[in-house]
Amino acid sequence: MTDGPRLPDGGRVTAGRDAAGTSAVTAALEIEGLSKSFGGLPAVRGVTLQIAPGERRLLLGPNGAGKTTLFNLITGDIHADSGIVRLGGRDISRLRPHRRAHLGLARTYQVITLFSSDTLLHNLTLSLLGVSASRWNPLLPLSRRDDLRERALALLERVGLSQVAERKLSETSYGEQRRLEIAMALAQEPRVLLLDEPFAGLSREERRDMQQELSRIPREVTMVMIEHDLDVALSFADRIAVLHQGQVLVEGTRTEVVADARVQEIYLGA
Amino acid sequence: MKRAALLALALAVLVAPAILPWDFYVNIATQVLIAAIFALSLNLLVGYGGLISLGHGAFLGASAYAVIFLTTRAGMAQLPAAACAVVFATFLAALFGPIALRASGLGFLMITLALGQIMWGVAYRWVEVTGGDNGLSGFTRPQPFGLDLSSPHAFYVLALLVFGCSFAFIALLVHSPFGAGLRGVRDQPRRLRALGFDTWLIRYAAFVIAAFWAAVAGVLWAYYNQFVSPHVLSLTNSAEVLLMVIAGGAGTLFGPVAGAVIVVLLKNVASAYVTRWMMLLGIVFVVIVVFMPEGLVPGLARLRRRSTGGVARPRTEGA
């Protein structure tokens, strides 16, 4: 992936840390009053968040706080009961998931969701195809698409997986699969990248690798991360939102959030 | 080298019926080809799309009824009638698709079963058009460019050509970007959606394409039998083709062909010696499922790999 990510409306990305509250810069991702209940049980209750272009946002919260549900609502995997999701200022609340992907929304999953009987190369090729019009071509052999192959290999190289490119996914390690997830998300050249516990289940070294991987992602990509490992997560985040019982409990900078008494009580202290 | 030898053998087997003198076996070979086209088309859904249909016979049947009705009752010429029949059955799939694809998995299976049964009911009850239980007869094979297709050998060649086209098309399709998407829908639909694929539309397209080739098989079926009755739309027919796909190896190119060979041979040859050939078919199916749950073609490939002690090759079918 040599060319940079698409920018909203061709606009310039500004350092977004202080933009979250202001309307000077269109938020890369904006969530307004998002709610979802499962069978009467509220999972996400009126969540409102603004994430500025280039921002690294961390979502914290105990299990069942609604973090993953929030991701699923943003990507359109599930329908919100109410509320609006805007990507680069555009209302995407009614778009189906694949359309949202085309507009520059990519995600990784908490539980690895990959094509396990295919090679890493094929997995990545699928990701490239997803945002290419040629995904509908029924007659041209995929093996002849050298352009896709080269781009896929370059991406695998970038995350240090080129030597296992032809290996079947099921024959690779968990850490490699996690890195592939990142590569697949980046392959789509997203504006906004949602990372659902990218460090889960990784060894210490793998964590360090992943941290490096993420820090190398350019600021053109806005990132929202769910993570429980506070050591890695806190160094990643510009701003933090703490979710509790489906609601935003506290939102602010690292220091503000860590110092907040309620956060200490329900999350850090508990 | 081995591959070339295998290819030569396959070609010899395919060409042999065109020159050998025994009409009975030539006709069986033709039946195999028609069944193979039918099974190949269903395999797109079952094997590559992960959509198990119990109503695929609806499209073969609709097409067979249409071509016979249009020529014998509506007085249409052979070629336009054949084209109309294929278009009609494909269009029917375009209508059925949104209903069947409300669900996947068991839901899809039940809805296709129901739709297939509706088609059977229509054929059985709408006597003015379908002839009811008596079916439609008085149909003869076409004579394109003065070629007489009434001879078993000439008709075999036609079936072989159509089979070649369908096989080539499906082989291309499953290795194309669309094919990759279709297999992706089967394996990880949610992930594929998040990657930007319209999973519903992929399934729908596969459903319609599968029906198209089933309809093509339906026209050949009508030419071969020169008669159609509600039996063609019965559940047995849809189940039989599903059996071919699963027994032969769903999600492989050659599996459905192997399945078609087994079922048609058992049906025609074994039924000459055993009255309960269906029971025999059942036993064969059970044996295959027990010893090669992935189907005959992948199962034999696995056994061969084991016996030659070779390193497990990556499945080329998946690439």
HADDOCK unambig.tbl for C-alpha pairs under 7 A between the chains (distance, minus, plus):
assign (segid A and resid 97 and name CA) (segid B and resid 193 and name CA) 5.88 0.50 0.50
assign (segid A and resid 97 and name CA) (segid B and resid 194 and name CA) 5.79 0.50 0.50
assign (segid A and resid 98 and name CA) (segid B and resid 193 and name CA) 5.06 0.50 0.50
assign (segid A and resid 98 and name CA) (segid B and resid 194 and name CA) 5.67 0.50 0.50
assign (segid A and resid 98 and name CA) (segid B and resid 195 and name CA) 6.54 0.50 0.50
assign (segid A and resid 98 and name CA) (segid B and resid 196 and name CA) 3.84 0.50 0.50
assign (segid A and resid 98 and name CA) (segid B and resid 197 and name CA) 5.40 0.50 0.50
assign (segid A and resid 98 and name CA) (segid B and resid 198 and name CA) 5.77 0.50 0.50
assign (segid A and resid 99 and name CA) (segid B and resid 196 and name CA) 6.41 0.50 0.50
assign (segid A and resid 101 and name CA) (segid B and resid 194 and name CA) 6.08 0.50 0.50
assign (segid A and resid 101 and name CA) (segid B and resid 195 and name CA) 6.14 0.50 0.50
assign (segid A and resid 101 and name CA) (segid B and resid 196 and name CA) 4.99 0.50 0.50
assign (segid A and resid 102 and name CA) (segid B and resid 196 and name CA) 5.89 0.50 0.50
assign (segid A and resid 113 and name CA) (segid B and resid 191 and name CA) 6.36 0.50 0.50
assign (segid A and resid 114 and name CA) (segid B and resid 188 and name CA) 6.92 0.50 0.50
assign (segid A and resid 115 and name CA) (segid B and resid 187 and name CA) 6.45 0.50 0.50
assign (segid A and resid 115 and name CA) (segid B and resid 188 and name CA) 6.64 0.50 0.50
assign (segid A and resid 118 and name CA) (segid B and resid 318 and name CA) 6.59 0.50 0.50
assign (segid A and resid 127 and name CA) (segid B and resid 195 and name CA) 5.69 0.50 0.50
assign (segid A and resid 130 and name CA) (segid B and resid 195 and name CA) 5.14 0.50 0.50
assign (segid A and resid 130 and name CA) (segid B and resid 196 and name CA) 4.47 0.50 0.50
assign (segid A and resid 130 and name CA) (segid B and resid 197 and name CA) 5.35 0.50 0.50
assign (segid A and resid 131 and name CA) (segid B and resid 196 and name CA) 5.76 0.50 0.50
assign (segid A and resid 134 and name CA) (segid B and resid 177 and name CA) 6.95 0.50 0.50
assign (segid A and resid 135 and name CA) (segid B and resid 177 and name CA) 5.04 0.50 0.50
assign (segid A and resid 135 and name CA) (segid B and resid 178 and name CA) 5.60 0.50 0.50
assign (segid A and resid 136 and name CA) (segid B and resid 177 and name CA) 6.44 0.50 0.50
assign (segid A and resid 136 and name CA) (segid B and resid 178 and name CA) 4.96 0.50 0.50
assign (segid A and resid 137 and name CA) (segid B and resid 176 and name CA) 6.53 0.50 0.50
assign (segid A and resid 137 and name CA) (segid B and resid 177 and name CA) 5.76 0.50 0.50
assign (segid A and resid 137 and name CA) (segid B and resid 178 and name CA) 5.51 0.50 0.50
assign (segid A and resid 138 and name CA) (segid B and resid 173 and name CA) 4.89 0.50 0.50
assign (segid A and resid 138 and name CA) (segid B and resid 176 and name CA) 5.27 0.50 0.50
assign (segid A and resid 138 and name CA) (segid B and resid 177 and name CA) 6.38 0.50 0.50
assign (segid A and resid 138 and name CA) (segid B and resid 178 and name CA) 4.93 0.50 0.50
assign (segid A and resid 138 and name CA) (segid B and resid 179 and name CA) 6.68 0.50 0.50
assign (segid A and resid 139 and name CA) (segid B and resid 172 and name CA) 5.29 0.50 0.50
assign (segid A and resid 139 and name CA) (segid B and resid 173 and name CA) 5.38 0.50 0.50
assign (segid A and resid 139 and name CA) (segid B and resid 176 and name CA) 5.63 0.50 0.50
assign (segid A and resid 140 and name CA) (segid B and resid 172 and name CA) 6.95 0.50 0.50
assign (segid A and resid 140 and name CA) (segid B and resid 176 and name CA) 5.28 0.50 0.50
assign (segid A and resid 141 and name CA) (segid B and resid 172 and name CA) 6.37 0.50 0.50
assign (segid A and resid 141 and name CA) (segid B and resid 175 and name CA) 5.23 0.50 0.50
assign (segid A and resid 141 and name CA) (segid B and resid 176 and name CA) 4.43 0.50 0.50
assign (segid A and resid 142 and name CA) (segid B and resid 175 and name CA) 5.95 0.50 0.50
assign (segid A and resid 142 and name CA) (segid B and resid 176 and name CA) 4.88 0.50 0.50
assign (segid A and resid 142 and name CA) (segid B and resid 177 and name CA) 5.58 0.50 0.50
